[in-house]
Amino acid sequence: MKNYLLSMYQPEGPVPGPEVMDRVMAEVDALRRELESAGSWVFGDGLHDPATATVLRASGSEVLMTDGPFAEGKEHLGGIVILRAADLDEALAWGRRYAEAVGLPVEVRPFATEAAG
């Protein structure tokens, strides 16, 4: 089994209201429970607004600290899921379901090392 990162990218702007978010969160919670039942759930959560980010950058013997996200853009990382899957096809199938549930682009990437257990 390998660990995969599902990164969800959301557009700049206000978060949709409860009439949209309640449905999305119910679908995401159902997916989490399904992953747990399959023994594939590792971790997942949403992130605060990118304005809450702090970037640390090593420069010689100093570490420079800047407020805000590393990259400026019209989309930002809004949440992540880490899951275990037998192969990329299985991870992509979960990613597809998350994309359908949240209505956002979902990037699927394998971690460089094998999952433990």
Backbone as XML, in Angstrom:
<?xml version="1.0"?>
<chain id="A" units="angstrom">
  <residue number="1" name="MET">
    <atom name="N" x="0.845" y="-1.182" z="0.000"/>
    <atom name="CA" x="0.000" y="0.000" z="0.000"/>
    <atom name="C" x="0.886" y="1.239" z="0.000"/>
  </residue>
  <residue number="2" name="LYS">
    <atom name="N" x="0.445" y="2.241" z="-0.712"/>
    <atom name="CA" x="1.126" y="3.536" z="-0.749"/>
    <atom name="C" x="0.202" y="4.589" z="-0.172"/>
  </residue>
  <residue number="3" name="ASN">
    <atom name="N" x="0.817" y="5.629" z="0.387"/>
    <atom name="CA" x="0.038" y="6.791" z="0.822"/>
    <atom name="C" x="-0.067" y="7.767" z="-0.329"/>
  </residue>
  <residue number="4" name="TYR">
    <atom name="N" x="-1.249" y="8.364" z="-0.479"/>
    <atom name="CA" x="-1.513" y="9.359" z="-1.511"/>
    <atom name="C" x="-2.072" y="10.606" z="-0.869"/>
  </residue>
  <residue number="5" name="LEU">
    <atom name="N" x="-1.687" y="11.746" z="-1.413"/>
    <atom name="CA" x="-2.197" y="13.038" z="-0.971"/>
    <atom name="C" x="-3.230" y="13.515" z="-1.978"/>
  </residue>
  <residue number="6" name="LEU">
    <atom name="N" x="-4.425" y="13.804" z="-1.488"/>
    <atom name="CA" x="-5.457" y="14.440" z="-2.303"/>
    <atom name="C" x="-5.515" y="15.886" z="-1.857"/>
  </residue>
  <residue number="7" name="SER">
    <atom name="N" x="-5.167" y="16.805" z="-2.734"/>
    <atom name="CA" x="-5.164" y="18.235" z="-2.431"/>
    <atom name="C" x="-6.350" y="18.872" z="-3.144"/>
  </residue>
  <residue number="8" name="MET">
    <atom name="N" x="-7.152" y="19.607" z="-2.390"/>
    <atom name="CA" x="-8.331" y="20.262" z="-2.959"/>
    <atom name="C" x="-8.066" y="21.758" z="-3.087"/>
  </residue>
  <residue number="9" name="TYR">
    <atom name="N" x="-8.249" y="22.275" z="-4.293"/>
    <atom name="CA" x="-7.966" y="23.672" z="-4.570"/>
    <atom name="C" x="-9.271" y="24.442" z="-4.721"/>
  </residue>
  <residue number="10" name="GLN">
    <atom name="N" x="-9.375" y="25.527" z="-3.970"/>
    <atom name="CA" x="-10.597" y="26.326" z="-4.053"/>
    <atom name="C" x="-10.284" y="27.715" z="-4.577"/>
  </residue>
  <residue number="11" name="PRO">
    <atom name="N" x="-11.257" y="28.320" z="-5.254"/>
    <atom name="CA" x="-11.024" y="29.647" z="-5.816"/>
    <atom name="C" x="-11.015" y="30.709" z="-4.729"/>
  </residue>
  <residue number="12" name="GLU">
    <atom name="N" x="-10.351" y="31.824" z="-5.024"/>
    <atom name="CA" x="-10.390" y="32.982" z="-4.126"/>
    <atom name="C" x="-11.834" y="33.419" z="-3.966"/>
  </residue>
  <residue number="13" name="GLY">
    <atom name="N" x="-12.147" y="34.006" z="-2.852"/>
    <atom name="CA" x="-13.487" y="34.537" z="-2.655"/>
    <atom name="C" x="-14.176" y="33.908" z="-1.467"/>
  </residue>
  <residue number="14" name="PRO">
    <atom name="N" x="-15.398" y="34.329" z="-1.244"/>
    <atom name="CA" x="-16.124" y="33.840" z="-0.079"/>
    <atom name="C" x="-16.479" y="32.358" z="-0.199"/>
  </residue>
  <residue number="15" name="VAL">
    <atom name="N" x="-16.545" y="31.711" z="0.941"/>
    <atom name="CA" x="-16.965" y="30.310" z="1.002"/>
    <atom name="C" x="-18.469" y="30.264" z="0.740"/>
  </residue>
  <residue number="16" name="PRO">
    <atom name="N" x="-18.944" y="29.285" z="-0.016"/>
    <atom name="CA" x="-20.391" y="29.184" z="-0.261"/>
    <atom name="C" x="-21.169" y="29.088" z="1.052"/>
  </residue>
  <residue number="17" name="GLY">
    <atom name="N" x="-22.424" y="29.476" z="0.999"/>
    <atom name="CA" x="-23.279" y="29.467" z="2.179"/>
    <atom name="C" x="-23.637" y="28.061" z="2.639"/>
  </residue>
  <residue number="18" name="PRO">
    <atom name="N" x="-24.344" y="27.987" z="3.770"/>
    <atom name="CA" x="-24.703" y="26.696" z="4.355"/>
    <atom name="C" x="-25.537" y="25.808" z="3.426"/>
  </residue>
  <residue number="19" name="GLU">
    <atom name="N" x="-26.325" y="26.413" z="2.551"/>
    <atom name="CA" x="-27.150" y="25.612" z="1.644"/>
    <atom name="C" x="-26.282" y="24.768" z="0.713"/>
  </residue>
  <residue number="20" name="VAL">
    <atom name="N" x="-25.064" y="25.204" z="0.437"/>
    <atom name="CA" x="-24.119" y="24.443" z="-0.386"/>
    <atom name="C" x="-23.182" y="23.643" z="0.508"/>
  </residue>
  <residue number="21" name="MET">
    <atom name="N" x="-22.600" y="24.289" z="1.506"/>
    <atom name="CA" x="-21.583" y="23.646" z="2.343"/>
    <atom name="C" x="-22.127" y="22.482" z="3.160"/>
  </residue>
  <residue number="22" name="ASP">
    <atom name="N" x="-23.366" y="22.548" z="3.609"/>
    <atom name="CA" x="-23.926" y="21.430" z="4.374"/>
    <atom name="C" x="-23.963" y="20.153" z="3.530"/>
  </residue>
  <residue number="23" name="ARG">
    <atom name="N" x="-24.355" y="20.284" z="2.261"/>
    <atom name="CA" x="-24.380" y="19.130" z="1.354"/>
    <atom name="C" x="-22.974" y="18.605" z="1.100"/>
  </residue>
  <residue number="24" name="VAL">
    <atom name="N" x="-22.034" y="19.531" z="0.825"/>
    <atom name="CA" x="-20.648" y="19.147" z="0.551"/>
    <atom name="C" x="-20.058" y="18.426" z="1.756"/>
  </residue>
  <residue number="25" name="MET">
    <atom name="N" x="-20.233" y="18.979" z="2.944"/>
    <atom name="CA" x="-19.636" y="18.374" z="4.134"/>
    <atom name="C" x="-20.263" y="17.016" z="4.445"/>
  </residue>
  <residue number="26" name="ALA">
    <atom name="N" x="-21.548" y="16.834" z="4.164"/>
    <atom name="CA" x="-22.187" y="15.531" z="4.364"/>
    <atom name="C" x="-21.569" y="14.490" z="3.425"/>
  </residue>
  <residue number="27" name="GLU">
    <atom name="N" x="-21.318" y="14.879" z="2.176"/>
    <atom name="CA" x="-20.708" y="13.961" z="1.213"/>
    <atom name="C" x="-19.264" y="13.643" z="1.590"/>
  </residue>
  <residue number="28" name="VAL">
    <atom name="N" x="-18.515" y="14.655" z="2.038"/>
    <atom name="CA" x="-17.125" y="14.446" z="2.450"/>
    <atom name="C" x="-17.082" y="13.532" z="3.673"/>
  </residue>
  <residue number="29" name="ASP">
    <atom name="N" x="-17.998" y="13.727" z="4.627"/>
    <atom name="CA" x="-18.040" y="12.876" z="5.812"/>
    <atom name="C" x="-18.368" y="11.432" z="5.427"/>
  </residue>
  <residue number="30" name="ALA">
    <atom name="N" x="-19.275" y="11.242" z="4.470"/>
    <atom name="CA" x="-19.603" y="9.893" z="4.004"/>
    <atom name="C" x="-18.387" y="9.233" z="3.352"/>
  </residue>
  <residue number="31" name="LEU">
    <atom name="N" x="-17.631" y="9.994" z="2.564"/>
    <atom name="CA" x="-16.413" y="9.458" z="1.949"/>
    <atom name="C" x="-15.390" y="9.065" z="3.012"/>
  </residue>
  <residue number="32" name="ARG">
    <atom name="N" x="-15.231" y="9.904" z="4.045"/>
    <atom name="CA" x="-14.292" y="9.579" z="5.130"/>
    <atom name="C" x="-14.690" y="8.273" z="5.795"/>
  </residue>
  <residue number="33" name="ARG">
    <atom name="N" x="-15.966" y="8.119" z="6.101"/>
    <atom name="CA" x="-16.429" y="6.876" z="6.746"/>
    <atom name="C" x="-16.183" y="5.670" z="5.846"/>
  </residue>
  <residue number="34" name="GLU">
    <atom name="N" x="-16.383" y="5.837" z="4.557"/>
    <atom name="CA" x="-16.140" y="4.751" z="3.611"/>
    <atom name="C" x="-14.655" y="4.386" z="3.558"/>
  </residue>
  <residue number="35" name="LEU">
    <atom name="N" x="-13.791" y="5.408" z="3.539"/>
    <atom name="CA" x="-12.350" y="5.159" z="3.563"/>
    <atom name="C" x="-11.938" y="4.454" z="4.856"/>
  </residue>
  <residue number="36" name="GLU">
    <atom name="N" x="-12.505" y="4.879" z="5.980"/>
    <atom name="CA" x="-12.206" y="4.229" z="7.267"/>
    <atom name="C" x="-12.610" y="2.760" z="7.226"/>
  </residue>
  <residue number="37" name="SER">
    <atom name="N" x="-13.797" y="2.480" z="6.702"/>
    <atom name="CA" x="-14.279" y="1.098" z="6.612"/>
    <atom name="C" x="-13.375" y="0.240" z="5.733"/>
  </residue>
  <residue number="38" name="ALA">
    <atom name="N" x="-12.810" y="0.854" z="4.697"/>
    <atom name="CA" x="-11.915" y="0.145" z="3.784"/>
    <atom name="C" x="-10.497" y="0.028" z="4.339"/>
  </residue>
  <residue number="39" name="GLY">
    <atom name="N" x="-10.219" y="0.656" z="5.493"/>
    <atom name="CA" x="-8.864" y="0.642" z="6.058"/>
    <atom name="C" x="-7.902" y="1.538" z="5.298"/>
  </residue>
  <residue number="40" name="SER">
    <atom name="N" x="-8.438" y="2.506" z="4.548"/>
    <atom name="CA" x="-7.598" y="3.367" z="3.711"/>
    <atom name="C" x="-7.450" y="4.786" z="4.232"/>
  </residue>
  <residue number="41" name="TRP">
    <atom name="N" x="-8.195" y="5.172" z="5.267"/>
    <atom name="CA" x="-8.163" y="6.536" z="5.799"/>
    <atom name="C" x="-6.885" y="6.741" z="6.601"/>
  </residue>
  <residue number="42" name="VAL">
    <atom name="N" x="-6.169" y="7.849" z="6.370"/>
    <atom name="CA" x="-5.024" y="8.241" z="7.178"/>
    <atom name="C" x="-5.334" y="9.551" z="7.882"/>
  </residue>
  <residue number="43" name="PHE">
    <atom name="N" x="-5.654" y="10.600" z="7.120"/>
    <atom name="CA" x="-5.911" y="11.912" z="7.711"/>
    <atom name="C" x="-6.537" y="12.816" z="6.668"/>
  </residue>
  <residue number="44" name="GLY">
    <atom name="N" x="-7.294" y="13.789" z="7.119"/>
    <atom name="CA" x="-7.831" y="14.792" z="6.218"/>
    <atom name="C" x="-8.412" y="15.948" z="7.005"/>
  </residue>
  <residue number="45" name="ASP">
    <atom name="N" x="-8.379" y="17.142" z="6.414"/>
    <atom name="CA" x="-8.963" y="18.317" z="7.057"/>
    <atom name="C" x="-8.945" y="19.481" z="6.080"/>
  </residue>
  <residue number="46" name="GLY">
    <atom name="N" x="-9.781" y="20.454" z="6.364"/>
    <atom name="CA" x="-9.777" y="21.703" z="5.610"/>
    <atom name="C" x="-8.765" y="22.656" z="6.220"/>
  </residue>
  <residue number="47" name="LEU">
    <atom name="N" x="-8.425" y="23.682" z="5.482"/>
    <atom name="CA" x="-7.457" y="24.668" z="5.940"/>
    <atom name="C" x="-8.124" y="26.026" z="6.104"/>
  </residue>
  <residue number="48" name="HIS">
    <atom name="N" x="-7.561" y="26.831" z="7.007"/>
    <atom name="CA" x="-8.016" y="28.210" z="7.143"/>
    <atom name="C" x="-7.634" y="28.991" z="5.888"/>
  </residue>
  <residue number="49" name="ASP">
    <atom name="N" x="-8.163" y="30.192" z="5.764"/>
    <atom name="CA" x="-7.884" y="31.086" z="4.650"/>
    <atom name="C" x="-6.367" y="31.239" z="4.448"/>
  </residue>
  <residue number="50" name="PRO">
    <atom name="N" x="-5.897" y="31.384" z="3.195"/>
    <atom name="CA" x="-4.462" y="31.506" z="2.945"/>
    <atom name="C" x="-3.813" y="32.705" z="3.638"/>
  </residue>
  <residue number="51" name="ALA">
    <atom name="N" x="-4.599" y="33.706" z="4.003"/>
    <atom name="CA" x="-4.026" y="34.856" z="4.712"/>
    <atom name="C" x="-3.466" y="34.457" z="6.077"/>
  </residue>
  <residue number="52" name="THR">
    <atom name="N" x="-3.856" y="33.286" z="6.581"/>
    <atom name="CA" x="-3.345" y="32.821" z="7.880"/>
    <atom name="C" x="-2.003" y="32.106" z="7.752"/>
  </residue>
  <residue number="53" name="ALA">
    <atom name="N" x="-1.532" y="31.911" z="6.525"/>
    <atom name="CA" x="-0.289" y="31.171" z="6.292"/>
    <atom name="C" x="0.937" y="31.999" z="6.667"/>
  </residue>
  <residue number="54" name="THR">
    <atom name="N" x="1.985" y="31.303" z="7.062"/>
    <atom name="CA" x="3.296" y="31.902" z="7.295"/>
    <atom name="C" x="4.315" y="31.055" z="6.543"/>
  </residue>
  <residue number="55" name="VAL">
    <atom name="N" x="5.166" y="31.696" z="5.761"/>
    <atom name="CA" x="6.186" y="30.995" z="4.988"/>
    <atom name="C" x="7.541" y="31.224" z="5.643"/>
  </residue>
  <residue number="56" name="LEU">
    <atom name="N" x="8.284" y="30.136" z="5.871"/>
    <atom name="CA" x="9.638" y="30.189" z="6.412"/>
    <atom name="C" x="10.600" y="29.788" z="5.307"/>
  </residue>
  <residue number="57" name="ARG">
    <atom name="N" x="11.602" y="30.633" z="5.079"/>
    <atom name="CA" x="12.545" y="30.382" z="3.996"/>
    <atom name="C" x="13.970" y="30.550" z="4.521"/>
  </residue>
  <residue number="58" name="ALA">
    <atom name="N" x="14.764" y="29.461" z="4.403"/>
    <atom name="CA" x="16.157" y="29.517" z="4.836"/>
    <atom name="C" x="16.963" y="30.342" z="3.842"/>
  </residue>
  <residue number="59" name="SER">
    <atom name="N" x="17.761" y="31.258" z="4.384"/>
    <atom name="CA" x="18.623" y="32.102" z="3.559"/>
    <atom name="C" x="19.946" y="32.249" z="4.292"/>
  </residue>
  <residue number="60" name="GLY">
    <atom name="N" x="20.917" y="31.437" z="3.888"/>
    <atom name="CA" x="22.192" y="31.442" z="4.596"/>
    <atom name="C" x="22.003" y="30.923" z="6.006"/>
  </residue>
  <residue number="61" name="SER">
    <atom name="N" x="22.432" y="31.711" z="6.999"/>
    <atom name="CA" x="22.301" y="31.291" z="8.398"/>
    <atom name="C" x="21.013" y="31.806" z="9.029"/>
  </residue>
  <residue number="62" name="GLU">
    <atom name="N" x="20.179" y="32.483" z="8.249"/>
    <atom name="CA" x="18.929" y="33.029" z="8.780"/>
    <atom name="C" x="17.727" y="32.312" z="8.169"/>
  </residue>
  <residue number="63" name="VAL">
    <atom name="N" x="16.618" y="32.421" z="8.847"/>
    <atom name="CA" x="15.354" y="31.937" z="8.315"/>
    <atom name="C" x="14.421" y="33.139" z="8.251"/>
  </residue>
  <residue number="64" name="LEU">
    <atom name="N" x="14.027" y="33.479" z="7.030"/>
    <atom name="CA" x="13.148" y="34.611" z="6.819"/>
    <atom name="C" x="11.698" y="34.160" z="6.954"/>
  </residue>
  <residue number="65" name="MET">
    <atom name="N" x="10.892" y="34.977" z="7.619"/>
    <atom name="CA" x="9.494" y="34.644" z="7.842"/>
    <atom name="C" x="8.622" y="35.691" z="7.163"/>
  </residue>
  <residue number="66" name="THR">
    <atom name="N" x="7.672" y="35.214" z="6.336"/>
    <atom name="CA" x="6.752" y="36.134" z="5.647"/>
    <atom name="C" x="5.318" y="35.677" z="5.876"/>
  </residue>
  <residue number="67" name="ASP">
    <atom name="N" x="4.443" y="36.653" z="6.015"/>
    <atom name="CA" x="3.020" y="36.353" z="6.154"/>
    <atom name="C" x="2.429" y="36.036" z="4.798"/>
  </residue>
  <residue number="68" name="GLY">
    <atom name="N" x="1.400" y="35.215" z="4.811"/>
    <atom name="CA" x="0.661" y="34.928" z="3.588"/>
    <atom name="C" x="1.181" y="33.705" z="2.883"/>
  </residue>
  <residue number="69" name="PRO">
    <atom name="N" x="0.462" y="33.281" z="1.853"/>
    <atom name="CA" x="0.835" y="32.056" z="1.147"/>
    <atom name="C" x="2.118" y="32.241" z="0.348"/>
  </residue>
  <residue number="70" name="PHE">
    <atom name="N" x="2.778" y="31.120" z="0.054"/>
    <atom name="CA" x="4.011" y="31.126" z="-0.732"/>
    <atom name="C" x="3.743" y="31.628" z="-2.146"/>
  </residue>
  <residue number="71" name="ALA">
    <atom name="N" x="2.656" y="31.162" z="-2.740"/>
    <atom name="CA" x="2.347" y="31.534" z="-4.125"/>
    <atom name="C" x="1.061" y="32.346" z="-4.175"/>
  </residue>
  <residue number="72" name="GLU">
    <atom name="N" x="1.075" y="33.392" z="-4.966"/>
    <atom name="CA" x="-0.134" y="34.172" z="-5.207"/>
    <atom name="C" x="-0.875" y="33.527" z="-6.373"/>
  </residue>
  <residue number="73" name="GLY">
    <atom name="N" x="-2.166" y="33.453" z="-6.293"/>
    <atom name="CA" x="-2.924" y="32.869" z="-7.389"/>
    <atom name="C" x="-4.410" y="33.037" z="-7.175"/>
  </residue>
  <residue number="74" name="LYS">
    <atom name="N" x="-5.166" y="32.610" z="-8.157"/>
    <atom name="CA" x="-6.618" y="32.707" z="-8.082"/>
    <atom name="C" x="-7.222" y="31.506" z="-7.364"/>
  </residue>
  <residue number="75" name="GLU">
    <atom name="N" x="-6.408" y="30.483" z="-7.099"/>
    <atom name="CA" x="-6.825" y="29.319" z="-6.332"/>
    <atom name="C" x="-5.821" y="29.086" z="-5.217"/>
  </residue>
  <residue number="76" name="HIS">
    <atom name="N" x="-6.273" y="28.439" z="-4.151"/>
    <atom name="CA" x="-5.365" y="28.104" z="-3.055"/>
    <atom name="C" x="-5.736" y="26.739" z="-2.497"/>
  </residue>
  <residue number="77" name="LEU">
    <atom name="N" x="-4.789" y="26.144" z="-1.803"/>
    <atom name="CA" x="-5.013" y="24.857" z="-1.164"/>
    <atom name="C" x="-6.060" y="25.036" z="-0.081"/>
  </residue>
  <residue number="78" name="GLY">
    <atom name="N" x="-7.170" y="24.324" z="-0.195"/>
    <atom name="CA" x="-8.261" y="24.494" z="0.753"/>
    <atom name="C" x="-8.389" y="23.344" z="1.730"/>
  </residue>
  <residue number="79" name="GLY">
    <atom name="N" x="-7.869" y="22.180" z="1.368"/>
    <atom name="CA" x="-7.959" y="21.034" z="2.254"/>
    <atom name="C" x="-7.192" y="19.865" z="1.678"/>
  </residue>
  <residue number="80" name="ILE">
    <atom name="N" x="-6.937" y="18.879" z="2.538"/>
    <atom name="CA" x="-6.185" y="17.703" z="2.113"/>
    <atom name="C" x="-6.810" y="16.441" z="2.680"/>
  </residue>
  <residue number="81" name="VAL">
    <atom name="N" x="-6.541" y="15.337" z="2.013"/>
    <atom name="CA" x="-6.839" y="14.001" z="2.514"/>
    <atom name="C" x="-5.608" y="13.158" z="2.229"/>
  </residue>
  <residue number="82" name="ILE">
    <atom name="N" x="-5.186" y="12.387" z="3.208"/>
    <atom name="CA" x="-4.124" y="11.405" z="3.009"/>
    <atom name="C" x="-4.781" y="10.046" z="3.136"/>
  </residue>
  <residue number="83" name="LEU">
    <atom name="N" x="-4.592" y="9.205" z="2.123"/>
    <atom name="CA" x="-5.202" y="7.883" z="2.145"/>
    <atom name="C" x="-4.203" y="6.834" z="1.700"/>
  </residue>
  <residue number="84" name="ARG">
    <atom name="N" x="-4.520" y="5.584" z="2.042"/>
    <atom name="CA" x="-3.724" y="4.440" z="1.598"/>
    <atom name="C" x="-4.474" y="3.777" z="0.454"/>
  </residue>
  <residue number="85" name="ALA">
    <atom name="N" x="-3.747" y="3.452" z="-0.598"/>
    <atom name="CA" x="-4.356" y="2.772" z="-1.736"/>
    <atom name="C" x="-3.362" y="1.774" z="-2.303"/>
  </residue>
  <residue number="86" name="ALA">
    <atom name="N" x="-3.881" y="0.732" z="-2.917"/>
    <atom name="CA" x="-3.030" y="-0.305" z="-3.493"/>
    <atom name="C" x="-2.220" y="0.225" z="-4.673"/>
  </residue>
  <residue number="87" name="ASP">
    <atom name="N" x="-2.818" y="1.170" z="-5.417"/>
    <atom name="CA" x="-2.123" y="1.703" z="-6.583"/>
    <atom name="C" x="-2.729" y="3.056" z="-6.970"/>
  </residue>
  <residue number="88" name="LEU">
    <atom name="N" x="-2.138" y="3.670" z="-7.985"/>
    <atom name="CA" x="-2.590" y="4.985" z="-8.430"/>
    <atom name="C" x="-4.037" y="4.943" z="-8.918"/>
  </residue>
  <residue number="89" name="ASP">
    <atom name="N" x="-4.428" y="3.886" z="-9.605"/>
    <atom name="CA" x="-5.806" y="3.808" z="-10.101"/>
    <atom name="C" x="-6.813" y="3.877" z="-8.957"/>
  </residue>
  <residue number="90" name="GLU">
    <atom name="N" x="-6.538" y="3.181" z="-7.870"/>
    <atom name="CA" x="-7.434" y="3.219" z="-6.716"/>
    <atom name="C" x="-7.458" y="4.618" z="-6.101"/>
  </residue>
  <residue number="91" name="ALA">
    <atom name="N" x="-6.282" y="5.246" z="-5.975"/>
    <atom name="CA" x="-6.209" y="6.605" z="-5.424"/>
    <atom name="C" x="-6.959" y="7.593" z="-6.322"/>
  </residue>
  <residue number="92" name="LEU">
    <atom name="N" x="-6.843" y="7.429" z="-7.638"/>
    <atom name="CA" x="-7.558" y="8.306" z="-8.571"/>
    <atom name="C" x="-9.067" y="8.118" z="-8.470"/>
  </residue>
  <residue number="93" name="ALA">
    <atom name="N" x="-9.506" y="6.897" z="-8.214"/>
    <atom name="CA" x="-10.942" y="6.654" z="-8.058"/>
    <atom name="C" x="-11.473" y="7.404" z="-6.831"/>
  </residue>
  <residue number="94" name="TRP">
    <atom name="N" x="-10.711" y="7.383" z="-5.732"/>
    <atom name="CA" x="-11.111" y="8.156" z="-4.553"/>
    <atom name="C" x="-11.063" y="9.649" z="-4.866"/>
  </residue>
  <residue number="95" name="GLY">
    <atom name="N" x="-10.017" y="10.083" z="-5.562"/>
    <atom name="CA" x="-9.898" y="11.495" z="-5.934"/>
    <atom name="C" x="-11.065" y="11.958" z="-6.780"/>
  </residue>
  <residue number="96" name="ARG">
    <atom name="N" x="-11.507" y="11.121" z="-7.698"/>
    <atom name="CA" x="-12.659" y="11.445" z="-8.545"/>
    <atom name="C" x="-13.904" y="11.655" z="-7.684"/>
  </residue>
  <residue number="97" name="ARG">
    <atom name="N" x="-14.088" y="10.794" z="-6.694"/>
    <atom name="CA" x="-15.259" y="10.911" z="-5.826"/>
    <atom name="C" x="-15.200" y="12.182" z="-4.993"/>
  </residue>
  <residue number="98" name="TYR">
    <atom name="N" x="-13.992" y="12.541" z="-4.525"/>
    <atom name="CA" x="-13.853" y="13.800" z="-3.785"/>
    <atom name="C" x="-14.135" y="14.991" z="-4.692"/>
  </residue>
  <residue number="99" name="ALA">
    <atom name="N" x="-13.633" y="14.962" z="-5.925"/>
    <atom name="CA" x="-13.885" y="16.066" z="-6.858"/>
    <atom name="C" x="-15.379" y="16.224" z="-7.104"/>
  </residue>
  <residue number="100" name="GLU">
    <atom name="N" x="-16.091" y="15.109" z="-7.236"/>
    <atom name="CA" x="-17.537" y="15.172" z="-7.436"/>
    <atom name="C" x="-18.232" y="15.717" z="-6.189"/>
  </residue>
  <residue number="101" name="ALA">
    <atom name="N" x="-17.752" y="15.318" z="-5.005"/>
    <atom name="CA" x="-18.388" y="15.742" z="-3.745"/>
    <atom name="C" x="-18.185" y="17.222" z="-3.465"/>
  </residue>
  <residue number="102" name="VAL">
    <atom name="N" x="-16.957" y="17.719" z="-3.671"/>
    <atom name="CA" x="-16.664" y="19.102" z="-3.294"/>
    <atom name="C" x="-16.797" y="20.083" z="-4.450"/>
  </residue>
  <residue number="103" name="GLY">
    <atom name="N" x="-16.818" y="19.575" z="-5.679"/>
    <atom name="CA" x="-16.941" y="20.457" z="-6.837"/>
    <atom name="C" x="-15.706" y="21.311" z="-7.072"/>
  </residue>
  <residue number="104" name="LEU">
    <atom name="N" x="-14.554" y="20.848" z="-6.606"/>
    <atom name="CA" x="-13.293" y="21.580" z="-6.751"/>
    <atom name="C" x="-12.265" y="20.694" z="-7.435"/>
  </residue>
  <residue number="105" name="PRO">
    <atom name="N" x="-11.220" y="21.284" z="-8.027"/>
    <atom name="CA" x="-10.129" y="20.467" z="-8.548"/>
    <atom name="C" x="-9.449" y="19.709" z="-7.417"/>
  </residue>
  <residue number="106" name="VAL">
    <atom name="N" x="-9.125" y="18.447" z="-7.665"/>
    <atom name="CA" x="-8.439" y="17.605" z="-6.684"/>
    <atom name="C" x="-7.185" y="17.049" z="-7.345"/>
  </residue>
  <residue number="107" name="GLU">
    <atom name="N" x="-6.045" y="17.329" z="-6.746"/>
    <atom name="CA" x="-4.765" y="16.801" z="-7.235"/>
    <atom name="C" x="-4.437" y="15.547" z="-6.430"/>
  </residue>
  <residue number="108" name="VAL">
    <atom name="N" x="-4.055" y="14.457" z="-7.106"/>
    <atom name="CA" x="-3.698" y="13.198" z="-6.458"/>
    <atom name="C" x="-2.209" y="12.976" z="-6.680"/>
  </residue>
  <residue number="109" name="ARG">
    <atom name="N" x="-1.465" y="12.818" z="-5.575"/>
    <atom name="CA" x="-0.010" y="12.593" z="-5.691"/>
    <atom name="C" x="0.423" y="11.523" z="-4.707"/>
  </residue>
  <residue number="110" name="PRO">
    <atom name="N" x="1.279" y="10.601" z="-5.150"/>
    <atom name="CA" x="1.813" y="9.602" z="-4.226"/>
    <atom name="C" x="2.924" y="10.206" z="-3.377"/>
  </residue>
  <residue number="111" name="PHE">
    <atom name="N" x="3.020" y="9.717" z="-2.153"/>
    <atom name="CA" x="4.180" y="10.065" z="-1.329"/>
    <atom name="C" x="5.377" y="9.272" z="-1.846"/>
  </residue>
  <residue number="112" name="ALA">
    <atom name="N" x="6.561" y="9.755" z="-1.569"/>
    <atom name="CA" x="7.784" y="9.136" z="-2.093"/>
    <atom name="C" x="8.112" y="7.813" z="-1.417"/>
  </residue>
  <residue number="113" name="THR">
    <atom name="N" x="7.606" y="7.590" z="-0.214"/>
    <atom name="CA" x="7.906" y="6.359" z="0.512"/>
    <atom name="C" x="6.657" y="5.486" z="0.631"/>
  </residue>
  <residue number="114" name="GLU">
    <atom name="N" x="6.864" y="4.204" z="0.844"/>
    <atom name="CA" x="5.744" y="3.276" z="1.037"/>
    <atom name="C" x="5.083" y="3.541" z="2.380"/>
  </residue>
  <residue number="115" name="ALA">
    <atom name="N" x="3.796" y="3.291" z="2.458"/>
    <atom name="CA" x="3.054" y="3.441" z="3.706"/>
    <atom name="C" x="3.428" y="2.313" z="4.655"/>
  </residue>
  <residue number="116" name="ALA">
    <atom name="N" x="3.461" y="2.640" z="5.939"/>
    <atom name="CA" x="3.709" y="1.624" z="6.956"/>
    <atom name="C" x="2.414" y="0.883" z="7.227"/>
  </residue>
  <residue number="117" name="GLY">
    <atom name="N" x="2.520" y="-0.392" z="7.535"/>
    <atom name="CA" x="1.349" y="-1.178" z="7.940"/>
    <atom name="C" x="0.582" y="-1.567" z="6.781"/>
  </residue>
</chain>
